[in-house]
Amino acid sequence: MKWLSGSNGQIFASACVMTIVVLMLFMAVRLYKSYRRNRTHRMLVIALPIVLLQQTANICLASPELSRLPYLHLGYTLAGPLSFIIINFVFMKLYTQPSIRLKGLPFLLMAFGLAAVAAAQLAWEPDILSRPAGPEGLPLLAVDFYGLVMNFAIMLNLRGIERRFVYSTSLIAYFVFQLSGIAGRYVFHGSVPMLAVLNHLFPVVYYTLLFLLLFDWVLERLLMSFHSSITDGLTGLYTRRYFQRKAEQLLRETNRIAILFCDIDNFKQLNDVQGHHKADGVLKRVAEIVKEETAGIGSAGRFGGEELLGLVALTGGVKPDLIAETIRRRVEKETAVTVSIGVSVSAEGATVEEVVRQADESMYAAKTSGKNRVILHPSVPRSRARQAEKQTARKANV
């Protein structure tokens, strides 16, 4: 307790905070380079060095020779609430829901208020900077109390903030730091070691939570960028290139795959007559059906235009012809269009390109033989259910 509440604990805590802030600064610089027009990231790059300077000053204040310098105490005291204002504006900007517009004017007024309060206290006590600081530091009660009020005001205005629990916890941690500092300096005058320990360690908790919030935000953006690079923006299906990679991976793992090549019938006519909006809605719905029917046993992709691909692994008794027929029926029943589907199965030593080409040829055969049907490539074994279904259809036609 004595070690943590003394100068060693003060240096240790500041070193921890500086380590965390350097990591945050690295992420902030990378974000600023990636989004050069984003002023939010620029402000974070400005605020974090202020924190580093503040913690450097705090380490210097642990030295008996430097701890009596009043201007060093003044810089440390003012850097805290100033960086707090900028950092919280940045994080509220990052995590505020798009439907709510966060205004910067209240934070700007907080910064002006900080300068006014500091100037008023220095004007009230003009000799405060002309004498050495005492053991409890520079008695800037108005500035310390103003920082407490700012924190409380921000905590009361977290409407629309995502990750609200973690962010609120960080504000509470900073509130404990502020409150323990005020109580230790002005009420107990350094006689309670536990208050000094809280004052040293809770900034570490605060900046750790901010680091986690920033890291989570960066990770989420990376995942979004990766997802947008491998999926089609309209349908949400895999792009043609990534679909091929998935198919190659599945072929290596299972040795046998099936490709379902789906083409929406009369799509151009739908586009010309009812417009792009209606056609895009139909395309998205058909894509959802293909994705749903291949979920768990494969994946789905967009080959181009109105051509969609289904990929299934031929394991566990999977019947690609039945899956294709289910897709055809659902599209006919649930949308305003029909689909023609070609199905092919990988032979030994075949590549994904060959299987896709065979499915494409079968789909073309379905198109030219009446549309709204499933045509199997000769390499596809017909299931009993499919054979019985075809026999029933022939009898019905007769």
Secondary structure as the mmCIF struct_conf table of DSSP 4:
data_model
#
loop_
_struct_conf.conf_type_id
_struct_conf.id
_struct_conf.beg_label_comp_id
_struct_conf.beg_label_asym_id
_struct_conf.beg_label_seq_id
_struct_conf.end_label_comp_id
_struct_conf.end_label_asym_id
_struct_conf.end_label_seq_id
HELX_RH_AL_P HELX_RH_AL_P1 LYS A 2 SER A 5
BEND BEND1 GLY A 6 GLY A 6
HELX_RH_AL_P HELX_RH_AL_P2 SER A 7 SER A 34
BEND BEND2 TYR A 35 TYR A 35
TURN_TY1_P TURN_TY1_P1 ARG A 36 ARG A 37
HELX_RH_AL_P HELX_RH_AL_P3 ARG A 39 LEU A 61
TURN_TY1_P TURN_TY1_P2 ALA A 62 ALA A 62
BEND BEND3 SER A 63 SER A 63
TURN_TY1_P TURN_TY1_P3 PRO A 64 ARG A 68
HELX_RH_AL_P HELX_RH_AL_P4 PRO A 70 TYR A 95
STRN STRN1 THR A 96 THR A 96
TURN_TY1_P TURN_TY1_P4 PRO A 98 SER A 99
BEND BEND4 ILE A 100 ILE A 100
BEND BEND5 GLY A 104 GLY A 104
HELX_RH_AL_P HELX_RH_AL_P5 LEU A 105 TRP A 124
BEND BEND6 GLU A 125 GLU A 125
TURN_TY1_P TURN_TY1_P5 PRO A 126 SER A 130
BEND BEND7 ARG A 131 ARG A 131
STRN STRN2 GLY A 134 GLY A 134
TURN_TY1_P TURN_TY1_P6 PRO A 135 GLU A 136
STRN STRN3 GLY A 137 GLY A 137
HELX_RH_AL_P HELX_RH_AL_P6 LEU A 141 MET A 155
TURN_TY1_P TURN_TY1_P7 LEU A 156 LEU A 156
TURN_TY1_P TURN_TY1_P8 ARG A 159 GLY A 160
STRN STRN4 ILE A 161 ILE A 161
BEND BEND8 GLU A 162 ARG A 163
HELX_RH_AL_P HELX_RH_AL_P7 ARG A 164 ILE A 182
HELX_RH_PI_P HELX_RH_PI_P1 ALA A 183 VAL A 187
BEND BEND9 PHE A 188 PHE A 188
TURN_TY1_P TURN_TY1_P9 HIS A 189 GLY A 190
HELX_RH_AL_P HELX_RH_AL_P8 PRO A 193 ILE A 230
STRN STRN5 THR A 231 THR A 231
TURN_TY1_P TURN_TY1_P10 GLY A 233 THR A 235
HELX_LH_PP_P HELX_LH_PP_P1 LEU A 237 LEU A 237
STRN STRN6 TYR A 238 TYR A 238
HELX_LH_PP_P HELX_LH_PP_P2 THR A 239 THR A 239
HELX_RH_AL_P HELX_RH_AL_P9 ARG A 240 THR A 254
BEND BEND10 ASN A 255 ASN A 255
STRN STRN7 ILE A 257 ILE A 264
TURN_TY1_P TURN_TY1_P11 ASP A 265 ASN A 266
HELX_RH_AL_P HELX_RH_AL_P10 PHE A 267 THR A 294
TURN_TY1_P TURN_TY1_P12 ALA A 295 ILE A 297
STRN STRN8 GLY A 298 GLY A 304
TURN_TY1_P TURN_TY1_P13 GLY A 305 GLU A 306
STRN STRN9 GLU A 307 ALA A 313
TURN_TY1_P TURN_TY1_P14 GLY A 316 GLY A 317
HELX_RH_AL_P HELX_RH_AL_P11 PRO A 320 GLU A 334
BEND BEND11 THR A 335 ALA A 336
STRN STRN10 VAL A 339 VAL A 345
HELX_LH_PP_P HELX_LH_PP_P3 SER A 346 ALA A 347
TURN_TY1_P TURN_TY1_P15 GLU A 348 GLY A 349
HELX_RH_AL_P HELX_RH_AL_P12 VAL A 352 THR A 368
TURN_TY1_P TURN_TY1_P16 SER A 369 GLY A 370
BEND BEND12 LYS A 371 ARG A 373
STRN STRN11 VAL A 374 LEU A 376
TURN_TY1_P TURN_TY1_P17 PRO A 378 SER A 379
BEND BEND13 VAL A 380 VAL A 380
HELX_LH_PP_P HELX_LH_PP_P4 PRO A 381 SER A 383
HELX_RH_AL_P HELX_RH_AL_P13 ARG A 384 ASN A 397
#
